[in-house]
């Protein structure tokens, strides 16, 4: 395994203050926190331009011709990594996918030395996933001014591109946010997906936002302002318009004894057809993946007519195309 750079996020500048240029253009995407509704809406609008119906050819352009995007995933990924690679290639960029397990990080090279090495090879955008809190902002602070950093998943702190694709998926199914009841259920305590969803949905003015988990997996309420926290899914799911199921993040839990067993978890927190009867009749079901069928979601729901899960994946490519074009445009104006 690569060494994990140990930094204290509380010693770092606030990532929310580091992502825009003085004239308000997106330079890095480190967190959804602090981004205004207008900017989020613009990014969602831009993402729409990169969508085409499933079964038709994907949207392609040469907007990123001459640019180089580096994917640095120091944690596993299928969806985020593949969609960033496809997004960059469909925009005409060169793509470097660093294989972390055969990189010199295994020999103890720090993440910053890895970045400086690749920076010398004229990378324009680094896409970074890391298990360490604060790493994307730490890198953003140290790179040259003509380079952008996109956070592709940071510890249990933030997953802003997932948050944007979730907003896009909800907006495409439900048009507005103000009249919606959204329920996020699962291991909220360890979920960067939940944190970015809360940040994005509250900025967009969601009507009601409920976070439901077993008591042992409940979040710190201070980090989830604007949401109602509960442990009773059967009550919270009533008349919900959007239900997002999350997996239990075992890799981030020190004491697994506190986690309910699979049967208890499904019985109390699993999204089943029976439980969906309580939600609004046109409710959609989302899941960021990877899914554990039969634990947090029943297969009949995951594959059923109310599932928006494959749409989330499709929207993920469009959102990442939009972000790459936005930050490269900002770099071009510097
Ligand atoms: N949703 C998500 O981040 O999935 P991956 O871990 O497969 O990228």
Boltz pocket constraint, residues with backbone or C-beta under 6 A from the ligand:
constraints:
  - pocket:
      binder: B
      contacts: [[A, 76], [A, 77], [A, 78], [A, 79], [A, 80], [A, 81], [A, 152], [A, 153], [A, 162], [A, 288], [A, 289], [A, 290]]
      max_distance: 6.0
